[in-house]
Amino acid sequence: MSFNPLTERGIPIERQFRSWSELASQPYDTRDVHPYTRCRVIVMNGIEVEAIINSHNAARRIADTGVKQMLALVRKAEQQQQKAVNWLIPGHESTIANTIGYEQVAVDLTGWLARHEPDPYLKQVYEFGILEDYDHLYRYANLMDLMGERRKAEEITGDLTEILPGRPTIFHHRHPHDELRRPMTVEASDFQSILNAITIVSAEQQTMNYYMNVGNRPENPMARSLYLEIAMVEEQHVSHYESILDPTTPELLNLALHEYNECWLYWSCMVTETDPRIKQIWETHLAMELEHLRLACEMMKEVDGIDPAAVFPKNGVSKPMTFEPNKDYLRDVLARTLDNTASDSQFVPVDQLAADHRFFDYQATVNAGGVPSEMVIQRHREEFGEEYRFATDGAHPIPSLKESGTAEGTDYFRTIERHMENA
């Protein structure tokens, strides 16, 4: 299977605008929707939000009136696409249920990208982040029980994604300087690496935006505290992933790369979707994005003299991005990298940090007085006698996390404890 958006014809831009009734999509049934259909809706909403923000940012830096007009025209169509996708999410779906969907996206999207990343360093970047989102899913699943929801998190994720402790959230909090990674270069990178990077930045940015807006909506103080803590980690994740992008990419090339990425992802959704009605939305939006890509390439060639044939792969892309289980892969990443932290742009075991590393001071500052992600698990054990987990493939692969997902007993905890004793 292959797909080349440069050789496909789309819907002319003047025929892309729709009425309000056409945009107000019938929401999916939150109890019957396939977990990965929900994931596709969440991720494509994030992809469209990124496209819109990227276009606005470009418009603020470009003086050429013709380019600004093209951006405004395409951006209006992108806004309509975002509304059509976002309005698929039903209004009665609770914030915590929606959050479980967001974290399943983070786990299984990042898992696919990591497994299909050709660059060894970028693969480490994805593997480092995935263990943190994996843990967020587990913390929110326990919170869901404590909030008295009528269903378990596993009813949302299905049996596709295990819900187990990852790298404990308490240890995600690092000094901002240690969130910056080595950037790629567009000219030297495998094209799949470019698509992967734009995709993950868009998805993580949407998760950050989501928590920035809904984190204060729960009335439960513990829920508000957990959202606050994890929202700060999601900001780190955006810094983590956006720093791998090539900062020297010309504005119009950056625009064309984004449009190509949208074509790839809508095609991916279209060929993997199981819901016929939603599949039609993906197909329609793909046809629109093909035209957006054509316009971006035309402008890039006319203004900057960059030939699309010199940038994009001659035969297109060979595989769709697929939401699929990553259980074995995640267990392997846990076993190999659980105790890693970041120091500048490198990933190292926490016990290899120098005694005066800024990580320890930052941990002491933000974790003073109690940590919500730890309290949620402790409270669940107090109220239910155990924490909530959903394992389909056996016990947790890490001995220190088999019985409890709290920090105590992990190598991280022992390292920080030793540091405090020696301080």
C-alpha angles and dihedrals in degrees: 000000000000138000130199112188092189092067097043125090120231138192112289110253094241090061096049102083117101137195124256091255091053091051095048094086120200104254120241119252104261093212098045103035116111109251092237093049086057089048092052091051092050095047095045090050087056092046091054093046089053091049091053095046091046090052093049091049091050091050090055092056101039123082099185107109094206092055091046090052091051090049092050092049095049092040091058090055090047089052090054091049091051091052093049091051098040093047089062087077108089118238093226093059105109122241092246092049090050089048092055087056092050092052093047086055090051093051102044098034092051090044092056093045092049093049091050098042111116096193113083095211093048089048087058089051091056094043091051093053098042095064089057095050088045089058092047090057089053094048093049091046089057090046090052090060092048091051091059098244113173094234139045126248090248089066087064099041095036116206090308099093126037117226107219138132115283124180098334111257092232088071096050092081108101136161109275092242089065093059095071119099135191111278123233124229118234093218095053101035129097107254091236088060090056093050091046092051096049090047097051094044090052094048096046092045089054090050090050090049091047094054092043088059106033102030092091096047100086115087093208107100093215091052092049090050094049092048089050093052096045092043088063090052090052089056087054090050092055090051089046095053102033090056090067091062119100105258092196095062111129114247098247093043088052089052092050092048090053092050092048089050091052090051091051093049097045088049089049091051092046096053094044102038117115098190108083095205095050091041087062090056091053090049093050093047091048090056089052094048092052087063092045089054092049092052093047092050092047091052093044091053095044098045104029101023092235113149112219089215089064093053109037127060113268094230098036122231123330103205138034123235104255131199104222139142116288098183100128092041093051092049088052093049089049092052093048105038113017094115096048124117132175129260112181104313097335133089116226138163109272092237089063094063117112115256091248096047114141091235091078096050091047091049091050091051102048098034096049112123099019139317121246095212090057094043093054092058093043091050092049090053090049095050101036103023091242141035124263116259136159113204123168099171105049137275125341110285094225114076094212091055099043094093104024137017093209119114098249113103097025124116087244091058093047092049093051091043090054090048092053092048091052096042 
